[in-house]
Amino acid sequence: MPKRVDHEERRAQIAEALIRVAGRRGLHAVGMRDVAAEAGVSLRLVQYYFETKEKLLFYGLQHLTARFTARVGARLAAAGPDPGPRATIEALLLASLPTDEESRTFHLLYSSYAILSVTDEALAAQPFIDNPDAAENALTGLLEGAQGSGLADPAVAARTEAVSLLAMAAAMGTSILVGQRTPESAVAVLRHHLDRVFWPAEAPAPAGGGRAPVETE
């Protein structure tokens, strides 16, 4: 009896091959033949599932995003059953920094997709991301929740901070890729900025608002 083919598994296999090749050579230099060779399948099979390079790239982006979501989930799980808003924000931001091979590939390819979606007409015809404001909305909600619970400075503009944090993480991710700074220094900068927004864990928020007092010897 012939083996039943799992089409989604086959698509994922091809998408993983795309990510590996693009991570080594750059997204712009990858062709369907390269992906087929990396996946160990025929070019005809890749064309059967995706028809065009643009459709393959778009599916690859969705697959890459799913891997990122799983990475964030793993960070949150490691933080415990109730990580709180600050730990959740850290998980979202730090997962996108290229601190290891997996996250390096994510940042490199995600940036490449953004550029290609501007210059490639076929790719531009498809949405780069389904919900472009999802991360911004998520961070804004977490910051507002922290403010409402007395965990963060109520004077901070939550959405503006969310936009700033996301832009900061993206820019520092690129600076890591080009060797301008180390992953450790980028993480330190992000945590320094979060320290300006969230109250110290051991110090309650002052009743009248404003920054918590800093103890001196």
C-alpha positions, 0 to 999 in steps of 0.5 A, spaced: 500 500 500 503 506 498 505 511 503 500 517 504 503 523 503 502 529 509 502 535 504 503 540 510 509 536 512 512 536 505 510 544 505 514 545 512 520 541 509 520 545 503 520 551 507 525 549 512 530 548 506 528 555 504 530 558 511 536 554 511 539 556 504 537 563 505 540 564 512 547 562 508 546 565 502 541 571 503 534 571 501 535 574 494 540 569 492 535 563 493 532 560 487 527 554 487 532 549 484 536 551 490 531 549 495 529 543 492 536 540 492 537 543 500 530 539 501 532 533 497 526 533 493 525 534 485 524 541 483 518 539 480 515 537 487 517 544 489 513 547 483 507 542 485 506 545 492 508 552 490 508 554 483 512 560 483 518 563 487 514 568 490 509 563 493 514 559 496 517 566 499 510 568 502 509 561 505 516 561 508 515 567 511 509 564 515 513 558 517 518 563 519 513 567 523 510 560 526 518 559 529 518 565 532 512 565 535 514 558 538 521 561 540 517 566 544 512 561 547 518 557 550 521 563 553 515 565 556 514 557 559 521 558 562 519 564 566 514 560 570 506 559 570 505 567 571 511 571 568 508 578 569 508 583 564 515 585 564 517 578 563 513 577 557 515 584 554 522 581 555 521 575 552 517 578 546 523 583 545 529 578 546 527 573 542 527 577 536 535 579 537 540 575 533 543 572 539 544 565 537 543 561 530 536 560 530 534 568 532 540 570 527 536 567 521 530 570 523 532 577 524 536 576 517 530 573 513 525 577 516 529 584 514 530 581 507 522 579 507 521 587 509 526 589 503 523 585 498 516 586 499 518 593 497 522 592 491 518 585 488 512 587 485 509 579 486 511 579 493 508 586 494 502 584 492 501 579 498 501 582 505 508 582 508 504 580 515 497 579 516 497 584 522 502 589 522 500 592 528 500 585 532 506 586 536 505 594 537 498 592 540 500 586 544 506 591 548 501 596 549 496 592 552 502 589 557 504 596 558 497 599 560 496 592 564 502 594 568 500 601 569 493 599 572 496 594 576 501 599 579 507 595 576 509 601 571 510 608 571 503 611 570 506 617 566 509 613 561 505 613 554 504 606 553 503 606 545 509 610 544 513 606 549 511 600 545 513 603 538 520 605 541 521 598 544 520 595 538 524 600 533 530 599 538 530 591 538 529 591 531 535 596 530 539 593 535 538 586 532 541 589 525 547 592 529 548 585 532 548 582 525 553 587 522 558 586 528 557 593 531 555 591 538 555 584 542 548 581 544 550 582 551 550 589 550 544 589 546 540 586 552 543 590 557 540 596 553 533 593 552 533 592 560 536 599 562 530 602 558 525 597 561 528 599 568 525 606 566 518 604 565 517 599 570 518 600 578 523 595 581 520 589 583 522 590 591 520 597 591 512 599 590 510 605 586 509 611 590 502 613 591 502 620 588 505 617 581 512 619 578 518 615 579 520 611 585 525 614 589 532 612 588 536 609 595 543 612 596 548 610 601 
